[in-house]
Amino acid sequence: MHHISIRTAKIHNAIAFYELLGFQVRERFTTGFTLACWMEGLGGRIELIQIPEPKPAPDAFGDEHYVGYYHISFDLTSVCDNLPRWLDELKLSFINACENNPELFQPLKVLLPPCQQSIGDFIYEVAFIADIDGLPLEFIRKLK
């Protein structure tokens, strides 16, 4: 897969959000008449596109009747050895960022705290957070 495209209301806030997750901007460009960029991190590439007159995103996580793309999932198996601790450290990073730059950051919204889930023959730690526009992001780690 080349990239996943995410439409955002405020691209600079979205860039700052994803940078705290460990992404780095690789290319900045315009698409039509709006700002966009490619960011790489956590084993993948995302494209952020600023929407000039944004409407709120549907609640893909909370609306059990929603149909469509549900979430992006990042495999942290090789990145961390404890998902709850990783998420606690991430929450702290967002608290510090909010204190230092409140116009750019907001506190991290956890949609599902870390829990264990059996998928096929494996047990995973799974957690969900919301990005700056409320889109669900999943973080998954395979237990040994």
N, C-alpha and C positions, 0 to 999 in steps of 0.2 A: 504494500500500500504506500502511496506517495505521501499523502497528508489527509488530515481531517479538517474541514473548514467550519469555523465558528463565527457566526454573525454576532457582533457586539454593539452595545449602545455607545460605549466610550472606550475607544481602542487603547488609549494611554493607561486607563485603569485596568483594562484586561491584560495588557502587557505586564504591568506591575504585578498583578495577581499571579500570572503564569510564571513570572520570574521567581516569585517566592516558592513555587512548586519545583523549581529547578530547570526551567526552560530558558533558552537564550535566543534572542532575535538573530536570525541568519540573513534575512533579506527584508527590506522595507520597500514598498511599491504602492502604486495606486491601481485600482481596478475601476475602470470607468472614471468617476469623479470622486471616489472615496478612498480613504487610507486603508492599507492592508499590510500584513507582514507574515512571514513564515518564522516559526519558532521551533527549536528542536530541544528535546529533553525527555527523560524517562523512557528512552528507547523509541521515540516516535517524533513525528513532525505535525504541527498544527498550523493552520492558516487563520489569522484573525482578520475580519473585515468589518470596518465601522459602518453602521447603518445610519444614514442621515436623519431619518425620522422614525426612530425605533418604536415598536409596540412591545408590550411585555410578552415574554416567551410563555408558552403554555406550561403548565405544571406537570411535566413528564413523570416526575417521581411521585407526586402526591395524588394525581388523578388516575384512579384505577381503570378508567375508561379511555384514557389517552391512547391513540394509535400513532405510531411513527417512530422516529429515532428516539431511543430511550436514554442512553448514556455512552460516555467514552470510558473505557476501562484501561487502567495502567497496571502492569504487572510489576510489583515491587520485590519479587522474590530475590533478585540479585542485588537489590538496592538497600534493603534493611532486613534485620533479623527479628523485628518485633513491630507489628503494625500499630498496636495501641500506643507504644512509645513514640513511633514516627509521627503519628497524628497529634499527640500531645506537643511534640516539638514544633510541628507545623502551626498549631494553634497559638503557641507562644510567639512564633515569628510574626504571625498576623497581629497579635496584640501589640507587639513592639512597633510594627509598621504603622498601625493605627495611631499610636501615641506620637510617632515622629512625623507622620504625614496623613492626617485625618481626611484631607480632601481627595486623596488617591486611594486609600484603603478603607475597608470595613472589616469587622471581626469575621472570622471564618465561620461559615454556617455548616454544621455537621448534620447531614440528613439521616445517616444511620451510623451509630458508633460501631467500632470494630466488633465483629462476631465471627464465629466459625460456621462454615457452610460446607456440606458434603456435595461435591460435584463429580459424578462418575466414581472413579476409584480413589479420589484424592479429597483431602480436607484442606480448605482454604480459610485464611483470615480475610474478611471482606469489610470495607467501610465505604460510605458515600459522603461526599461533600457537595456543596453548590458552588459554582464559579461566580464571578462578579455579576453575571446576568441571570443567575439562578439555575443554570443548566447543571444537571447531575453529572458528577464525575465519580467513578468507582476506582478504588484502590484495592488490589487483590494480591495476596501472598500465599504461595503454596507451602503448606507445612510439611516437614520431612517425616 
